[in-house]
Structure formats: C-alpha cells, structure tokens
C-alpha cells in the first residue's frame, strides 16, 4: 500500500508524524509513509488535535472530515480525508 491512496469518499494517507518540530509541514516520503512535521508535543492528544487541524487546513475541509483511523497513540497513523477540496502538491505527487 502506498502513502497516499484514493477511496470512494476521499483519500487515505499513511503518515509518519514528527511532533515538536519547528514548524508544521508536509515533509515528503519517509519509507512508504508520508512524513508530517507538527509543532505540537505528543502529550494528551495535543499532537492528534493539531494534526487534524493542520490537515483540515491543507485539504480545505472541516476538522470533522479528517479521521484518524489507526495509530492514535503512535507516530504511524492512517488518516482519512473526506471529500478534499484541495490537494497539497506534496500529496498530489504521491497519489495513485
């Protein structure tokens, strides 16, 4: 499975998260996952909340349309973006 794949109602992203980064950014491929750096620390779900907000902004969707399907507690996550209005260039390049 690739880092970015399409499904019937949107996109599924396989992510490797780097918390406590200097800035939020979609870094690029990290093995077979998409690396995303976020500034939030991995404490009490702060990183997940921040990641959801950041991805919602990047894909121009409501936060409720960003669903963490797997890996809530780890660095490796599977996130579903429902009906993205925008696809960041780093993601579009990897899309199957």
Residue pairs with C-beta under 8 A, 6 or more apart in sequence:
1 14
1 32
2 14
2 32
2 94
2 96
3 13
3 14
3 15
3 29
3 32
3 33
3 34
3 94
4 11
4 12
4 13
4 14
4 34
4 91
4 94
4 95
4 96
5 11
5 12
5 95
5 96
6 12
6 95
6 96
7 80
9 82
9 83
10 65
10 80
10 81
10 82
10 83
10 84
11 59
11 80
11 81
11 84
11 87
11 91
11 95
12 69
12 78
12 79
12 80
12 81
13 34
13 55
13 78
13 79
13 80
13 81
13 91
14 32
14 33
14 34
14 76
14 77
14 78
15 33
15 34
15 35
15 36
15 51
15 71
15 76
15 77
15 78
15 79
16 30
16 31
16 33
16 34
16 35
16 36
16 75
16 76
17 35
17 36
17 37
17 38
17 42
17 47
17 51
17 75
17 76
17 77
18 27
18 35
18 36
18 37
18 38
18 75
19 38
19 40
19 41
19 42
19 47
19 75
20 39
20 40
20 41
20 42
21 37
21 38
21 39
22 37
22 39
23 37
23 39
24 36
24 37
24 38
24 39
24 50
24 54
25 36
25 37
26 34
26 35
26 36
26 58
26 88
26 90
26 91
27 34
27 35
27 36
27 37
27 90
28 34
28 35
28 90
29 35
29 94
33 76
34 90
34 91
34 94
36 51
36 54
36 55
38 47
38 50
38 51
38 54
39 50
40 46
40 47
40 49
40 50
40 51
41 47
45 72
48 68
48 72
51 68
51 77
51 79
52 63
52 66
52 68
53 63
55 66
55 79
55 81
56 62
56 63
56 65
56 66
58 86
58 88
58 91
59 65
59 66
59 81
59 84
59 85
59 86
59 87
59 88
60 84
60 85
60 86
61 81
61 82
61 83
61 84
61 85
65 81
65 82
65 83
66 79
66 80
66 81
66 82
67 79
67 80
67 82
68 77
68 78
68 79
69 78
69 79
69 80
70 76
70 77
70 78
71 77
71 78
87 95
